[in-house]
Amino acid sequence: MKNIAFIINPISGGKETQNAKRKLPKLIMQTLDAAQWLPNIVFTERPAHATELSHQFARMGFDAVVAVGGDGTVNEVACGLRDTQTALGIIPMGSGNGFARHLNIPIRPIKAIEMINHSEPISVDYGTANGRMFVSTCGTGFDALVADNFAGSSKRGFMTYVQNVLKEAFTYQPQTYHLVGDGLDVTHKAFLITFANANQWGNDALIAPKASVQDGKMDIMLMSSHAILGSASLALRLFTGSIDDSHFMDTLRAREVTLVRESAAPFHIDGDPVEIEKDIHIKIIEDGLRVLVEKRF
């Protein structure tokens, strides 16, 4: 019998998702294989509570801790589990669910629970930006500005995100950035820069189609300052996994780099805005996190 904890963020996602979470404990108890798993179900009560809880469960020797929520919840739980033997599980119930989608974890809660019954732990990489952990992506520029606005919106969901994109797209002023480290010394005026451990922002928006969470490196995606001229084409490529073929995009790969910015500006970690220093050291920690994925037979 293995010990497993479910940490549920009651406020991630839209109203429909929030209502579904109230019924989730019953669904977990009905669907989880009781011959295999002994569950413990808790709800978060404040920001960073999921990190505190997951760290406690890891210290208690739990086999797995499942993040129930969006990418922000996944990040918080992962922060408490990194560099331990306790595996991260995911029931994706947020707005974007980027890390779960990268790992091919089912979006429907019942299917995600069923997958846990037939799962195995694997080791994956995670990243840090000035010591702050990210599992999927972090970055600065236009996407970070949108993330900042999205966090302050009264409504959640994909359409709210699209509205924020359209509101800012034609007035945003790109910065010039300097990237140095791991053999790189690049100066680039960019619409955005994404540092990708996983392949997407969320909602299958594949900003780094070839990124892998098991290669010890990040894909650094630099979008041209003239990207607005090709916005329709870029949007199509973003959702068809070919944005890295656009002449508006450059791709670099590295284990660690320092990003030097002209001035402090919005920065996001796994889609959530954070306050961070002007210059940022970003690196990949190889095999630092265990996650539950579909068992390979």
KADAKA-V311804 format. One record per helix or strand of 2 or more residues. SS is the DSSP state (2 for helix, 1 for strand). FROM is the first residue (numbers start at 0). TO is the last residue. If there is no record, write none. Layout:
SS|FROM|TO ; SS|FROM|TO
This chain:
1|1|7 ; 2|14|21 ; 2|23|30 ; 1|36|42 ; 2|48|58 ; 1|63|68 ; 2|70|80 ; 1|86|91 ; 2|97|101 ; 2|108|116 ; 1|118|128 ; 1|131|133 ; 1|136|140 ; 2|141|150 ; 2|157|167 ; 1|174|180 ; 1|183|195 ; 1|217|223 ; 2|226|239 ; 2|242|244 ; 1|248|253 ; 1|255|260 ; 1|266|268 ; 1|271|273 ; 1|279|293
